[in-house]
Structure formats: structure tokens, C-alpha cells
Amino acid sequence: MLNPRIEINLAKIESNTKEIVELANNRGIDIWAVTKGVAADLKVAKAMLLGGVIGLADSRMRNLIKLKELKCPLMLLRIPMLSEVDKVVEIVDISLNSELEVVKRLNQVAKDKDKVHKIILMVDLGDRREGILPEDLFEIAKEIKDLSNIEIIGLGTNLACFRGILPNEDNMTQLMDLVNNIREELEIELPIISAGNSSSLPLLLDLKHTSVTNQLRVGETILLGREVPSGEKFELTSLATFKLIAELIELKDKPTASKGEQGNDAFGQKQKIVDKGIRKRGILGIGRQDIIPEGLFPVSKKMTIEGASSDHLIVDLTDVEDIKLGDEIEFRLSYGALLGAMTSPYVNKEYYYTEEE
């Protein structure tokens, strides 16, 4: 097999999706699967659809154009660029919005195409990524209501992505108050309350929690089986979904102390050097151009990652027995490392379907 590569267990992805969909459906919530973490890989997207999600969501139009061939509902997650509004109206069923000027342009394009474009207005409830501030929401919604070819189908919010602000009773109650206000004062139905992502799933395990949302946009917990942001295993899912494989291209005993005057590395950072004496040092044929090294977790607990350049991953193999040049090293991945590996054209993708862990 070609290296480096990422091995993708489609059975586990489908199973993770089914577990999450069932959990959410029991609480009256629809799940949209987020595909940006795998660069809208069609095989992975099909596994998510087989798992029962209502549609696919992505932040990039290029990915959504690719997903169009699956003939399922599509949602644009990132606020549309003014330069892409034509494609948004043509390709996606729903877009998330926070800028009035963009919505007006979407309306004009939709009018020209004799279409009605559906939007979810995003509200900033403290994470400080996208969203209208709560105090500005009513006036903006009032103006959008009068647009002929735009339909506001819901309110949404995004949490735990930028500042790590978690969903809780307070911010969910605030969102519901905003929904009720617009329903009553503007007589807009707002059938969808899109109040979160993977970070909201642990709340659904608490039977005492009353959910205000009826839609979640879920990527990481489906793909990697982990809670957000703790990184711990989500109790209903499997971690055995993706595995990164890299090949050992150099293996030598080397001093850990460097020689010569130290400057910044190729990425502008000054590394802290710790002299551990002579260690068995390995280099793998993968680097920062492909992955985030801080997001790799060696399957072998005896191995440690020392760092990476653009093309090389440096590892300490002193405590690893029976290792030789050309051996393959296995890693689990964080969401960021997965995103890099699936986006990189230099990381080969291998698919299999097995229920085994």
C-alpha cells in the first residue's frame, strides 16, 4: 500500500451516525452530518447518509458542488461570500447567514433565478464566531421578512468552536426567548432551531435536560467518536473510524542535544531543546504539509512525537522493540489532524468495511 495513508472504516462511521441519529431523534432532533472534516469525501458522506442523517452540511462551496451528486439536502455552514451568492442559490437548499447585505444579494439572485432561498439566521451567544448580536436580531429579521425570495426557516447558533463556549441552560434559554419573540412579533414560523454541533450531544444523554433545539450539525463525534471539546470517547460511538499510517524512512541513534547556534525553525518558532542523551530517533515520511503533528496519537504507547517539519515527523523510538527501517507506524487523529490528512493530496485514502474494533 502507498504511504502515507489514512485508513477509513466506513462501517464504524455508519454505525456512529446511526447511534447519534437515534439518540437525537428520540429527543425530537434532526441531525445534519458535517462533511468538512473529510473534505466532503463521497464514500464517507454516503456512510453518513446510510446512518440516517437528514442531509449533509459543509463550509465550502467546492465541497458542496461535489456532494450534489448524492442527491440529498445540502446546507452551507459558512456565511456566504458575496462573490459566491450565485452558486449558493444554485447548489444548496439552506445557508446560514448573519450579514444583511449578503442576504439581500441572495434575494436578488434567487429572484433572478425564480427561486426561494431558505436561510437560518445565526445568533452570537458568546462564542464570538459568526452571528448577529441578540440586541440587533429583531430589526434585521424584520427587514429580511420583507424580501420576496428569502425564507427565514429558523434561528441558529454556533458554540464551542472559536472560544470554546459550551452550550448550557442559560444560552439555550436565551436562544429560545429570541425565537419566541420573533415568532410572536413578526409572525415568522421559524420551524428550525439549529442550536449546536457535536458539543451539544452530551446534553442529550442527560434525561433531565430539556432541549430547545430540533436540529444539530454534527461532524466530529460521527467521524471520530469523541466528545467535544473534552476529546473523551462519546459513550455511544466507536473510536475505530480513521487510522493514519506513516512509514519509517530514517532510524538512527542520535544525541538529543543540538549543535550550533539556534534560531527559529522553518515555521518561525524557537524550539525548546531538552538534552536526554542518546536516543533512538526515527523520521517518518509525513509532515506539517499533511497533518497537525500535535493532533496525532501513536497507537504504540512506547513511542513519543518529538516534532515535525513540513515533510518529516520526528519520533523517539527508544522504548519500542523490534522496529526497523520501512516499518509502518499507526496513529489516531484529532479533528484538526484528520482535516489536514483528508485535505492533503499527498496522503492516500484507503477504505474498508468491518465491525471489528
SEVO-885467 format. One record per residue (C-alpha): residue number from 1; x, y, z. Coordinates in nm, 4 decimals. Each point is the difference from the previous one (the first is absolute). Layout:
REM SEVO-885467
{pt NUM,{X,Y,Z}};
...
***
This chain:
REM SEVO-885467
{pt 1,{0.0000,0.0000,0.0000}};
{pt 2,{0.1079,0.3577,-0.0664}};
{pt 3,{0.1268,0.2115,0.2893}};
{pt 4,{-0.0865,0.2173,0.1738}};
{pt 5,{-0.3633,-0.1070,0.0066}};
{pt 6,{-0.3134,0.0338,0.2046}};
{pt 7,{-0.2111,-0.3120,0.0498}};
{pt 8,{-0.3733,0.0693,0.0210}};
{pt 9,{-0.2451,-0.2465,0.1565}};
{pt 10,{-0.3315,0.0816,-0.1676}};
{pt 11,{-0.1891,-0.2522,0.2159}};
{pt 12,{0.0940,0.1843,0.3191}};
{pt 13,{-0.0877,0.3375,-0.1483}};
{pt 14,{-0.3426,-0.1308,-0.1025}};
{pt 15,{-0.0467,-0.1566,0.3456}};
{pt 16,{0.1027,0.3215,0.1805}};
{pt 17,{-0.2472,0.1915,-0.2141}};
{pt 18,{-0.2852,-0.2408,0.0791}};
{pt 19,{0.0646,0.0233,0.3747}};
{pt 20,{0.0018,0.3798,-0.0028}};
{pt 21,{-0.3043,0.0259,-0.2275}};
{pt 22,{-0.1968,-0.2359,0.2248}};
{pt 23,{0.1009,0.1908,0.3141}};
{pt 24,{-0.1007,0.3314,-0.1579}};
{pt 25,{-0.3212,-0.1249,-0.1607}};
{pt 26,{-0.1184,-0.1276,0.3382}};
{pt 27,{0.0228,0.3621,0.1188}};
{pt 28,{-0.1730,0.1403,-0.3104}};
{pt 29,{0.3222,0.1200,-0.1624}};
{pt 30,{0.1162,-0.0395,-0.3618}};
{pt 31,{0.3685,-0.0543,-0.0773}};
{pt 32,{0.1844,0.1551,-0.2925}};
{pt 33,{0.3396,-0.1607,-0.0579}};
{pt 34,{0.2923,0.2402,-0.0402}};
{pt 35,{0.2419,-0.1175,-0.2693}};
{pt 36,{0.2690,0.2705,0.0102}};
{pt 37,{0.2244,-0.2111,0.2268}};
{pt 38,{0.0443,-0.2487,-0.2841}};
{pt 39,{0.0049,0.2539,-0.2859}};
{pt 40,{-0.3465,-0.1264,-0.1044}};
{pt 41,{0.1311,-0.3483,-0.0770}};
{pt 42,{-0.2862,-0.1669,-0.1878}};
{pt 43,{0.0455,-0.3475,0.1514}};
{pt 44,{-0.0068,0.1423,0.3512}};
{pt 45,{-0.2984,0.2200,-0.0876}};
{pt 46,{-0.1899,-0.3048,-0.1292}};
{pt 47,{0.0697,-0.1830,0.3275}};
{pt 48,{-0.1451,0.2957,0.1896}};
{pt 49,{-0.3108,-0.0024,-0.2184}};
{pt 50,{-0.0389,-0.3738,0.0559}};
{pt 51,{0.0170,0.0772,0.3716}};
{pt 52,{-0.3180,0.2054,-0.0313}};
{pt 53,{0.0973,0.3686,-0.0021}};
{pt 54,{-0.2525,0.2375,-0.1536}};
{pt 55,{0.2612,0.1724,-0.2208}};
{pt 56,{0.3633,0.0998,-0.0444}};
{pt 57,{0.1611,0.3269,0.1056}};
{pt 58,{0.3321,0.1551,-0.0947}};
{pt 59,{0.1747,0.3355,0.0237}};
{pt 60,{0.1446,0.0089,-0.3517}};
{pt 61,{-0.1892,0.0338,-0.3262}};
{pt 62,{0.2534,-0.2170,-0.1822}};
{pt 63,{-0.0871,-0.2857,0.2356}};
{pt 64,{-0.3731,0.0564,-0.0347}};
{pt 65,{0.0244,-0.0050,-0.3790}};
{pt 66,{0.1673,-0.3417,0.0336}};
{pt 67,{-0.2701,-0.1218,0.2421}};
{pt 68,{-0.2744,0.1056,-0.2413}};
{pt 69,{0.0290,-0.3324,-0.1809}};
{pt 70,{-0.1289,-0.1828,0.3105}};
{pt 71,{-0.3420,0.1639,-0.0564}};
{pt 72,{-0.0708,0.0848,0.3635}};
{pt 73,{-0.0798,0.3254,0.1854}};
{pt 74,{0.3073,0.2264,0.0301}};
{pt 75,{0.0813,0.2785,0.2438}};
{pt 76,{0.2737,0.2653,-0.0209}};
{pt 77,{0.1487,0.0455,0.3468}};
{pt 78,{0.2331,0.2935,-0.0542}};
{pt 79,{-0.1568,0.3424,-0.0530}};
{pt 80,{-0.0162,0.0431,-0.3814}};
{pt 81,{0.2575,0.2176,-0.1716}};
{pt 82,{-0.1483,0.2756,-0.2142}};
{pt 83,{0.2028,-0.1409,-0.2889}};
{pt 84,{-0.1717,-0.3401,0.0212}};
{pt 85,{-0.3680,0.0850,0.0499}};
{pt 86,{-0.0907,-0.1227,-0.3499}};
{pt 87,{0.1374,-0.3466,0.0774}};
{pt 88,{-0.1617,-0.0022,0.3442}};
{pt 89,{-0.3478,0.0507,-0.1439}};
{pt 90,{0.0669,-0.2516,-0.2768}};
{pt 91,{0.1549,-0.2807,0.2084}};
{pt 92,{-0.1168,0.0023,0.3627}};
{pt 93,{-0.3409,-0.0313,0.1595}};
{pt 94,{0.0796,0.1976,0.3168}};
{pt 95,{0.2731,0.2464,0.0947}};
{pt 96,{0.0964,0.1414,0.3397}};
{pt 97,{0.0110,0.3808,0.0021}};
{pt 98,{0.0888,0.2938,0.2232}};
{pt 99,{0.0579,0.2887,-0.2454}};
{pt 100,{-0.2979,0.1958,-0.1289}};
{pt 101,{0.1840,0.1113,-0.3150}};
{pt 102,{0.0727,-0.3623,-0.0921}};
{pt 103,{-0.3644,-0.0999,0.0549}};
{pt 104,{-0.1146,0.2835,-0.2255}};
{pt 105,{0.2346,-0.1209,-0.2741}};
{pt 106,{-0.1264,-0.3564,0.0446}};
{pt 107,{-0.3514,0.1345,-0.0381}};
{pt 108,{0.0841,0.1758,-0.3277}};
{pt 109,{0.1671,-0.3087,-0.1448}};
{pt 110,{-0.2886,-0.2211,0.1116}};
{pt 111,{-0.2447,0.2422,-0.1613}};
{pt 112,{0.1952,-0.0094,-0.3270}};
{pt 113,{-0.0035,-0.3804,0.0098}};
{pt 114,{-0.3683,-0.0121,0.0999}};
{pt 115,{0.0858,-0.1883,0.3201}};
{pt 116,{-0.0603,0.0456,0.3720}};
{pt 117,{0.3170,-0.0422,0.2040}};
{pt 118,{-0.0292,-0.1261,0.3570}};
{pt 119,{0.2202,0.1426,0.2740}};
{pt 120,{0.0702,-0.0531,0.3689}};
{pt 121,{0.0970,0.3189,0.1811}};
{pt 122,{0.2967,-0.0554,0.2282}};
{pt 123,{0.0152,0.1635,0.3430}};
{pt 124,{0.3207,0.0620,0.1976}};
{pt 125,{-0.0669,-0.1280,0.3521}};
{pt 126,{0.3528,0.0478,0.1293}};
{pt 127,{0.2425,-0.2159,-0.2000}};
{pt 128,{0.0796,0.3057,-0.2115}};
{pt 129,{0.0181,-0.1719,-0.3359}};
{pt 130,{-0.2789,0.0704,-0.2518}};
{pt 131,{-0.3375,0.1363,0.0996}};
{pt 132,{-0.2183,0.3041,0.0502}};
{pt 133,{0.0126,0.1473,0.3485}};
{pt 134,{-0.3276,-0.0709,0.1840}};
{pt 135,{-0.0850,0.3707,0.0376}};
{pt 136,{0.0222,0.0481,-0.3803}};
{pt 137,{-0.1893,-0.3121,-0.1040}};
{pt 138,{-0.3577,0.1295,-0.0010}};
{pt 139,{0.0600,0.2943,-0.2342}};
{pt 140,{0.2043,-0.2101,-0.2438}};
{pt 141,{-0.2609,-0.2778,-0.0050}};
{pt 142,{-0.2710,0.2615,-0.0555}};
{pt 143,{0.1805,0.1344,-0.3066}};
{pt 144,{0.0669,-0.3463,-0.1431}};
{pt 145,{-0.3649,-0.0973,0.0423}};
{pt 146,{-0.0920,0.2504,-0.2703}};
{pt 147,{0.2381,-0.1516,-0.2571}};
{pt 148,{-0.1978,-0.1767,-0.2713}};
{pt 149,{0.2203,-0.3024,-0.0677}};
{pt 150,{0.1500,-0.0763,0.3402}};
{pt 151,{-0.1656,-0.2221,0.2585}};
{pt 152,{0.1264,0.0088,0.3590}};
{pt 153,{-0.0548,-0.3590,0.1141}};
{pt 154,{0.1755,0.0206,0.3349}};
{pt 155,{0.2483,0.1431,0.2441}};
{pt 156,{0.3321,-0.1591,0.0804}};
{pt 157,{0.3110,0.0425,0.2071}};
{pt 158,{0.3497,-0.1377,-0.0001}};
{pt 159,{0.1805,-0.0887,0.3223}};
{pt 160,{0.3264,-0.1653,0.1079}};
{pt 161,{0.1847,0.0740,-0.3263}};
{pt 162,{0.1860,0.3306,0.0439}};
{pt 163,{0.0095,0.0913,0.3697}};
{pt 164,{-0.1121,-0.3415,0.1230}};
{pt 165,{-0.3183,0.1345,0.1604}};
{pt 166,{-0.2162,-0.3045,0.0750}};
{pt 167,{-0.3756,-0.0356,-0.0456}};
{pt 168,{-0.1878,0.0230,0.3306}};
{pt 169,{-0.3430,0.0793,0.1419}};
{pt 170,{0.0672,0.3756,0.0031}};
{pt 171,{0.1024,0.0503,-0.3634}};
{pt 172,{-0.2635,-0.2457,-0.1233}};
{pt 173,{-0.2699,0.1858,0.1958}};
{pt 174,{0.1218,0.3275,-0.1509}};
{pt 175,{-0.0289,-0.1477,-0.3497}};
{pt 176,{-0.3517,-0.1261,0.0686}};
{pt 177,{-0.1037,0.3431,0.1262}};
{pt 178,{0.1228,0.1510,-0.3283}};
{pt 179,{-0.1899,-0.2619,-0.1997}};
{pt 180,{-0.3228,0.0660,0.1888}};
{pt 181,{0.0374,0.3755,-0.0384}};
{pt 182,{0.0374,-0.0189,-0.3786}};
{pt 183,{-0.2818,-0.2536,-0.0308}};
{pt 184,{-0.2381,0.2224,0.1933}};
{pt 185,{0.1026,0.3471,-0.1159}};
{pt 186,{0.0833,-0.0702,-0.3658}};
{pt 187,{-0.2291,-0.3008,-0.0525}};
{pt 188,{0.2806,-0.2078,-0.1493}};
{pt 189,{-0.0410,-0.3729,0.0694}};
{pt 190,{0.3708,-0.0850,0.0491}};
{pt 191,{-0.0521,-0.3791,-0.0088}};
{pt 192,{0.3741,-0.0672,0.0439}};
{pt 193,{0.2086,0.0734,0.3088}};
{pt 194,{0.3522,-0.0961,-0.1023}};
{pt 195,{0.1685,0.0356,0.3353}};
{pt 196,{0.3298,-0.1764,-0.0219}};
{pt 197,{0.2436,-0.2613,-0.1174}};
{pt 198,{0.1832,-0.3013,0.1448}};
{pt 199,{0.0537,0.1911,0.3252}};
{pt 200,{-0.3763,-0.0201,0.0674}};
{pt 201,{-0.0207,-0.3799,-0.0104}};
{pt 202,{0.1028,-0.0679,0.3638}};
{pt 203,{-0.3007,0.2066,0.1125}};
{pt 204,{-0.2301,-0.2475,-0.1763}};
{pt 205,{0.1216,-0.2819,0.2263}};
{pt 206,{-0.1384,0.1868,0.3009}};
{pt 207,{-0.3670,-0.0947,0.0250}};
{pt 208,{-0.0613,0.3017,0.2231}};
{pt 209,{0.1189,0.2395,-0.2708}};
{pt 210,{-0.2764,0.1647,-0.1997}};
{pt 211,{0.1282,0.0690,-0.3490}};
{pt 212,{-0.1159,0.3128,-0.1828}};
{pt 213,{0.1634,-0.1014,-0.3278}};
{pt 214,{-0.1502,-0.2176,-0.2705}};
{pt 215,{0.3054,-0.0031,-0.2258}};
{pt 216,{0.3684,-0.0711,0.0647}};
{pt 217,{0.2892,0.0211,-0.2460}};
{pt 218,{0.2334,-0.2871,0.0933}};
{pt 219,{0.3405,-0.0883,-0.1425}};
{pt 220,{0.2722,-0.0834,0.2517}};
{pt 221,{-0.1919,-0.2453,0.2194}};
{pt 222,{-0.1221,-0.1938,-0.3036}};
{pt 223,{0.3422,-0.0049,-0.1606}};
{pt 224,{0.2217,-0.0609,0.3028}};
{pt 225,{-0.2366,-0.1243,0.2684}};
{pt 226,{0.1126,0.2650,0.2488}};
{pt 227,{-0.1713,0.2629,0.2095}};
{pt 228,{0.0679,0.3664,-0.0664}};
{pt 229,{0.1930,0.1709,0.1476}};
{pt 230,{0.1234,-0.2533,0.2602}};
{pt 231,{0.1310,-0.2430,-0.2617}};
{pt 232,{-0.1254,-0.2944,0.2058}};
{pt 233,{-0.1838,-0.2882,-0.1657}};
{pt 234,{-0.3710,0.0642,-0.0455}};
{pt 235,{-0.1686,-0.2926,0.1696}};
{pt 236,{-0.2122,-0.1089,-0.2981}};
{pt 237,{0.2684,0.0096,-0.2692}};
{pt 238,{0.3151,-0.1753,-0.1175}};
{pt 239,{0.3471,0.1539,-0.0274}};
{pt 240,{0.1054,-0.2507,-0.2677}};
{pt 241,{-0.0951,0.2149,-0.2989}};
{pt 242,{0.3246,0.1500,-0.1341}};
{pt 243,{0.3620,-0.1083,0.0319}};
{pt 244,{0.3016,0.1821,-0.1411}};
{pt 245,{0.2938,-0.2116,-0.1225}};
{pt 246,{0.3469,0.1442,-0.0608}};
{pt 247,{0.3215,-0.1752,-0.1025}};
{pt 248,{0.3311,0.0090,0.1860}};
{pt 249,{0.2572,0.1490,-0.2407}};
{pt 250,{0.2914,0.0545,0.2400}};
{pt 251,{0.0979,-0.1837,0.3204}};
{pt 252,{0.3144,0.1018,0.1870}};
{pt 253,{0.1385,0.0466,0.3494}};
{pt 254,{0.0497,0.3749,0.0338}};
{pt 255,{0.0806,0.2554,0.2702}};
{pt 256,{-0.3049,0.1971,0.1103}};
{pt 257,{0.2186,0.3040,0.0656}};
{pt 258,{0.0383,0.2194,-0.3072}};
{pt 259,{0.3273,0.1367,-0.1302}};
{pt 260,{0.0559,0.3605,-0.1074}};
{pt 261,{-0.1762,0.3318,0.0474}};
{pt 262,{-0.3785,-0.0341,0.0201}};
{pt 263,{-0.2435,0.2156,-0.1963}};
{pt 264,{-0.3643,-0.0417,-0.0940}};
{pt 265,{-0.1172,-0.3118,-0.1812}};
{pt 266,{-0.1579,-0.0007,-0.3474}};
{pt 267,{-0.3323,0.1096,0.1506}};
{pt 268,{0.1379,0.2946,0.1934}};
{pt 269,{0.0051,-0.1717,0.3380}};
{pt 270,{0.2908,-0.0373,0.2394}};
{pt 271,{-0.0005,-0.3527,0.1350}};
{pt 272,{0.0806,-0.0895,0.3584}};
{pt 273,{0.2898,-0.2471,0.0003}};
{pt 274,{0.0192,-0.2609,0.2764}};
{pt 275,{0.3129,-0.2146,0.0174}};
{pt 276,{-0.1068,-0.3589,0.0676}};
{pt 277,{0.3253,-0.1516,-0.1167}};
{pt 278,{0.0199,-0.2486,-0.2863}};
{pt 279,{-0.3431,-0.1206,-0.1171}};
{pt 280,{-0.1288,-0.2205,-0.2790}};
{pt 281,{-0.1343,0.2665,-0.2337}};
{pt 282,{-0.2355,-0.0774,-0.2890}};
{pt 283,{-0.1232,0.2104,-0.2900}};
{pt 284,{-0.3331,-0.0716,-0.1699}};
{pt 285,{-0.0933,0.1029,-0.3510}};
{pt 286,{-0.2745,0.2478,0.0880}};
{pt 287,{0.0054,0.3570,0.1277}};
{pt 288,{-0.1814,0.3239,0.0725}};
{pt 289,{-0.1038,0.0362,-0.3628}};
{pt 290,{-0.2278,-0.2988,0.0589}};
{pt 291,{-0.0948,-0.0075,0.3691}};
{pt 292,{0.0080,0.1861,0.3298}};
{pt 293,{0.2642,-0.2006,0.1910}};
{pt 294,{-0.1417,0.1124,0.3343}};
{pt 295,{-0.3215,-0.1801,-0.1014}};
{pt 296,{0.1590,-0.3417,-0.0517}};
{pt 297,{-0.0242,-0.2697,0.2656}};
{pt 298,{0.2318,-0.3011,-0.0471}};
{pt 299,{-0.1721,-0.3364,0.0335}};
{pt 300,{0.3207,-0.1223,0.1658}};
{pt 301,{0.0203,0.1590,0.3444}};
{pt 302,{0.3769,-0.0539,0.0006}};
{pt 303,{0.0564,0.2540,-0.2758}};
{pt 304,{0.0035,0.3781,0.0381}};
{pt 305,{-0.0207,0.2751,-0.2609}};
{pt 306,{0.2890,0.2487,0.0171}};
{pt 307,{-0.1166,0.2417,-0.2681}};
{pt 308,{-0.0378,0.0539,-0.3718}};
{pt 309,{0.1196,0.1974,-0.2984}};
{pt 310,{-0.1997,0.0424,-0.3196}};
{pt 311,{0.0887,-0.3490,-0.1295}};
{pt 312,{0.1298,-0.1943,0.3026}};
{pt 313,{-0.1438,-0.1217,0.3294}};
{pt 314,{0.2691,-0.0616,0.2610}};
{pt 315,{-0.0705,-0.2661,0.2636}};
{pt 316,{0.1807,-0.1547,0.2965}};
{pt 317,{0.0034,-0.3791,-0.0368}};
{pt 318,{0.2430,-0.0865,0.2803}};
{pt 319,{-0.2536,-0.2112,0.1897}};
{pt 320,{-0.1484,-0.1673,-0.3087}};
{pt 321,{0.1253,-0.3533,-0.0593}};
{pt 322,{0.0632,-0.1765,-0.3314}};
{pt 323,{-0.0337,0.3029,-0.2234}};
{pt 324,{0.1800,0.0413,-0.3310}};
{pt 325,{0.0267,0.2287,-0.2985}};
{pt 326,{-0.3113,-0.0165,-0.2187}};
{pt 327,{-0.2353,-0.0943,0.2842}};
{pt 328,{-0.3408,0.1657,0.0116}};
{pt 329,{-0.1015,0.2055,0.3034}};
{pt 330,{-0.3692,0.0420,0.0885}};
{pt 331,{-0.1724,0.3040,0.1488}};
{pt 332,{-0.3459,0.1102,0.1054}};
{pt 333,{-0.0859,0.3599,-0.0877}};
{pt 334,{-0.1556,0.3124,0.1453}};
{pt 335,{-0.2595,0.1830,-0.2075}};
{pt 336,{0.2614,0.2500,-0.1195}};
{pt 337,{0.2435,-0.2739,-0.0999}};
{pt 338,{-0.2793,-0.1870,-0.1789}};
{pt 339,{-0.0952,0.3154,-0.1878}};
{pt 340,{0.3605,0.0462,-0.1143}};
{pt 341,{0.0513,-0.3621,-0.1018}};
{pt 342,{-0.3268,-0.0227,-0.1940}};
{pt 343,{0.0704,0.3298,-0.1760}};
{pt 344,{0.3598,-0.0837,-0.0909}};
{pt 345,{0.0449,-0.1492,-0.3496}};
{pt 346,{0.3164,-0.1679,0.1304}};
{pt 347,{-0.1848,-0.2236,0.2487}};
{pt 348,{-0.1554,-0.3021,-0.1708}};
{pt 349,{-0.3500,-0.1085,0.1004}};
{pt 350,{-0.0807,-0.3684,0.0531}};
{pt 351,{-0.3539,-0.1174,0.0787}};
{pt 352,{-0.1232,-0.3139,0.1708}};
{pt 353,{-0.3171,-0.1213,0.1678}};
{pt 354,{0.0261,-0.2020,0.3192}};
{pt 355,{-0.1796,-0.0110,0.3343}};
{pt 356,{0.3218,-0.0939,0.1807}};
{pt 357,{0.1596,0.2534,0.2341}};
***
